[in-house]
Amino acid sequence: MTTSHPRDPLHGVTLETIVTTLVERHGWAELGRRLPVRCFLNNPSVKSSLTFLRKTPWARERVEGMYIAELP
């Protein structure tokens, strides 16, 4: 179990965990609807999404924001 940092809800959470969790909750189609980028729409995979999100700060921020908004 990871310890949470009081001011950063993403502390200790990898981008892969975030993408995997969102895919399990919503599926690729819903992710593509909410964030219409090619890595979610055309032949999506966790690997291609991670590559894109690591190179594209605005998309990564939106994905992280979706994840944070759904935290309990």
PyMOL commands that set and color helices and strands:
alter all, ss='L'
color gray80, all
select helices_A, chain A and resi 15-34+38-41+46-55+57-69
alter helices_A, ss='H'
color red, helices_A
deselect
rebuild
show_as cartoon
